[in-house]
Amino acid sequence: MQVDQAKRLKELEQENAKLKRLVAELSLDKLVLKDIASENF
């Protein structure tokens, strides 16, 4: 593996981790909103 490929792989892994955290956060927000909405109706 070339040095530039290793750098790119590391960048993609970091971006992937960031996106996974974002999905987890949004999923939690959705659950909270669903819970709040169900209590109101």
N, CA, C and O atoms as CSV, one atom per row, in Angstrom:
chain,resi,resn,atom,element,x,y,z
A,1,MET,N,N,0.849,-1.183,0.000
A,1,MET,CA,C,0.000,0.000,0.000
A,1,MET,C,C,0.894,1.246,0.000
A,1,MET,O,O,1.850,1.334,0.770
A,2,GLN,N,N,0.576,2.180,-0.851
A,2,GLN,CA,C,1.342,3.410,-0.942
A,2,GLN,C,C,1.006,4.331,0.231
A,2,GLN,O,O,-0.032,4.185,0.876
A,3,VAL,N,N,1.893,5.269,0.490
A,3,VAL,CA,C,1.695,6.203,1.603
A,3,VAL,C,C,0.427,7.023,1.396
A,3,VAL,O,O,-0.338,7.243,2.335
A,4,ASP,N,N,0.206,7.479,0.147
A,4,ASP,CA,C,-0.991,8.283,-0.121
A,4,ASP,C,C,-2.265,7.457,0.054
A,4,ASP,O,O,-3.297,7.984,0.468
A,5,GLN,N,N,-2.194,6.188,-0.255
A,5,GLN,CA,C,-3.359,5.313,-0.056
A,5,GLN,C,C,-3.631,5.119,1.434
A,5,GLN,O,O,-4.786,5.102,1.860
A,6,ALA,N,N,-2.579,4.974,2.219
A,6,ALA,CA,C,-2.732,4.805,3.661
A,6,ALA,C,C,-3.336,6.060,4.285
A,6,ALA,O,O,-4.183,5.972,5.174
A,7,LYS,N,N,-2.892,7.237,3.813
A,7,LYS,CA,C,-3.453,8.503,4.314
A,7,LYS,C,C,-4.935,8.601,3.970
A,7,LYS,O,O,-5.760,8.984,4.800
A,8,ARG,N,N,-5.251,8.245,2.727
A,8,ARG,CA,C,-6.654,8.314,2.278
A,8,ARG,C,C,-7.512,7.348,3.086
A,8,ARG,O,O,-8.629,7.688,3.475
A,9,LEU,N,N,-7.002,6.155,3.341
A,9,LEU,CA,C,-7.733,5.170,4.137
A,9,LEU,C,C,-8.007,5.712,5.537
A,9,LEU,O,O,-9.114,5.571,6.057
A,10,LYS,N,N,-7.001,6.327,6.141
A,10,LYS,CA,C,-7.173,6.897,7.481
A,10,LYS,C,C,-8.229,8.003,7.466
A,10,LYS,O,O,-9.058,8.081,8.372
A,11,GLU,N,N,-8.201,8.858,6.440
A,11,GLU,CA,C,-9.202,9.924,6.313
A,11,GLU,C,C,-10.606,9.337,6.194
A,11,GLU,O,O,-11.543,9.815,6.833
A,12,LEU,N,N,-10.743,8.306,5.378
A,12,LEU,CA,C,-12.058,7.682,5.187
A,12,LEU,C,C,-12.543,7.003,6.460
A,12,LEU,O,O,-13.732,7.042,6.774
A,13,GLU,N,N,-11.633,6.385,7.185
A,13,GLU,CA,C,-12.012,5.750,8.450
A,13,GLU,C,C,-12.484,6.788,9.458
A,13,GLU,O,O,-13.442,6.552,10.194
A,14,GLN,N,N,-11.811,7.943,9.495
A,14,GLN,CA,C,-12.215,9.015,10.409
A,14,GLN,C,C,-13.583,9.574,10.007
A,14,GLN,O,O,-14.432,9.828,10.862
A,15,GLU,N,N,-13.790,9.763,8.703
A,15,GLU,CA,C,-15.076,10.261,8.218
A,15,GLU,C,C,-16.182,9.253,8.529
A,15,GLU,O,O,-17.282,9.636,8.927
A,16,ASN,N,N,-15.889,7.978,8.347
A,16,ASN,CA,C,-16.860,6.929,8.630
A,16,ASN,C,C,-17.264,6.938,10.103
A,16,ASN,O,O,-18.445,6.812,10.427
A,17,ALA,N,N,-16.297,7.084,10.982
A,17,ALA,CA,C,-16.585,7.130,12.420
A,17,ALA,C,C,-17.445,8.344,12.755
A,17,ALA,O,O,-18.372,8.251,13.560
A,18,LYS,N,N,-17.139,9.475,12.138
A,18,LYS,CA,C,-17.922,10.693,12.365
A,18,LYS,C,C,-19.369,10.495,11.907
A,18,LYS,O,O,-20.307,10.888,12.600
A,19,LEU,N,N,-19.536,9.889,10.746
A,19,LEU,CA,C,-20.883,9.655,10.215
A,19,LEU,C,C,-21.657,8.656,11.073
A,19,LEU,O,O,-22.865,8.801,11.260
A,20,LYS,N,N,-20.972,7.655,11.585
A,20,LYS,CA,C,-21.633,6.680,12.463
A,20,LYS,C,C,-22.139,7.350,13.734
A,20,LYS,O,O,-23.239,7.056,14.202
A,21,ARG,N,N,-21.320,8.264,14.300
A,21,ARG,CA,C,-21.767,9.001,15.490
A,21,ARG,C,C,-22.971,9.875,15.162
A,21,ARG,O,O,-23.902,9.982,15.961
A,22,LEU,N,N,-22.953,10.499,13.989
A,22,LEU,CA,C,-24.059,11.348,13.569
A,22,LEU,C,C,-25.344,10.538,13.416
A,22,LEU,O,O,-26.408,10.975,13.853
A,23,VAL,N,N,-25.250,9.375,12.806
A,23,VAL,CA,C,-26.422,8.501,12.652
A,23,VAL,C,C,-26.948,8.079,14.012
A,23,VAL,O,O,-28.160,8.072,14.227
A,24,ALA,N,N,-26.067,7.730,14.927
A,24,ALA,CA,C,-26.492,7.325,16.265
A,24,ALA,C,C,-27.204,8.476,16.969
A,24,ALA,O,O,-28.232,8.274,17.616
A,25,GLU,N,N,-26.654,9.682,16.842
A,25,GLU,CA,C,-27.259,10.849,17.476
A,25,GLU,C,C,-28.643,11.141,16.888
A,25,GLU,O,O,-29.590,11.418,17.623
A,26,LEU,N,N,-28.749,11.076,15.569
A,26,LEU,CA,C,-30.041,11.333,14.925
A,26,LEU,C,C,-31.062,10.250,15.258
A,26,LEU,O,O,-32.249,10.538,15.409
A,27,SER,N,N,-30.607,9.014,15.371
A,27,SER,CA,C,-31.511,7.925,15.738
A,27,SER,C,C,-32.054,8.139,17.143
A,27,SER,O,O,-33.234,7.901,17.403
A,28,LEU,N,N,-31.194,8.588,18.044
A,28,LEU,CA,C,-31.623,8.873,19.410
A,28,LEU,C,C,-32.621,10.029,19.427
A,28,LEU,O,O,-33.636,9.970,20.122
A,29,ASP,N,N,-32.326,11.088,18.654
A,29,ASP,CA,C,-33.257,12.221,18.555
A,29,ASP,C,C,-34.626,11.754,18.063
A,29,ASP,O,O,-35.657,12.187,18.576
A,30,LYS,N,N,-34.628,10.877,17.078
A,30,LYS,CA,C,-35.880,10.369,16.522
A,30,LYS,C,C,-36.675,9.599,17.580
A,30,LYS,O,O,-37.889,9.765,17.694
A,31,LEU,N,N,-35.988,8.764,18.344
A,31,LEU,CA,C,-36.666,8.007,19.403
A,31,LEU,C,C,-37.271,8.934,20.451
A,31,LEU,O,O,-38.394,8.717,20.907
A,32,VAL,N,N,-36.531,9.960,20.828
A,32,VAL,CA,C,-37.027,10.911,21.816
A,32,VAL,C,C,-38.260,11.629,21.278
A,32,VAL,O,O,-39.256,11.770,21.986
A,33,LEU,N,N,-38.195,12.080,20.034
A,33,LEU,CA,C,-39.343,12.774,19.433
A,33,LEU,C,C,-40.548,11.864,19.312
A,33,LEU,O,O,-41.673,12.301,19.550
A,34,LYS,N,N,-40.338,10.603,18.945
A,34,LYS,CA,C,-41.453,9.662,18.853
A,34,LYS,C,C,-42.094,9.459,20.228
A,34,LYS,O,O,-43.316,9.376,20.354
A,35,ASP,N,N,-41.248,9.381,21.249
A,35,ASP,CA,C,-41.752,9.190,22.613
A,35,ASP,C,C,-42.565,10.401,23.058
A,35,ASP,O,O,-43.641,10.249,23.637
A,36,ILE,N,N,-42.061,11.587,22.792
A,36,ILE,CA,C,-42.772,12.813,23.150
A,36,ILE,C,C,-44.101,12.903,22.389
A,36,ILE,O,O,-45.130,13.257,22.963
A,37,ALA,N,N,-44.066,12.583,21.105
A,37,ALA,CA,C,-45.287,12.663,20.281
A,37,ALA,C,C,-46.338,11.669,20.765
A,37,ALA,O,O,-47.529,11.978,20.756
A,38,SER,N,N,-45.915,10.491,21.183
A,38,SER,CA,C,-46.883,9.488,21.631
A,38,SER,C,C,-47.526,9.871,22.953
A,38,SER,O,O,-48.661,9.481,23.228
A,39,GLU,N,N,-46.814,10.630,23.773
A,39,GLU,CA,C,-47.371,11.081,25.045
A,39,GLU,C,C,-48.426,12.160,24.852
A,39,GLU,O,O,-49.357,12.269,25.650
A,40,ASN,N,N,-48.286,12.955,23.800
A,40,ASN,CA,C,-49.198,14.059,23.566
A,40,ASN,C,C,-50.514,13.626,22.914
A,40,ASN,O,O,-51.498,14.364,22.954
A,41,PHE,N,N,-50.533,12.455,22.328
A,41,PHE,CA,C,-51.741,12.054,21.591
A,41,PHE,C,C,-52.380,10.839,22.189
A,41,PHE,O,O,-53.404,10.371,21.690
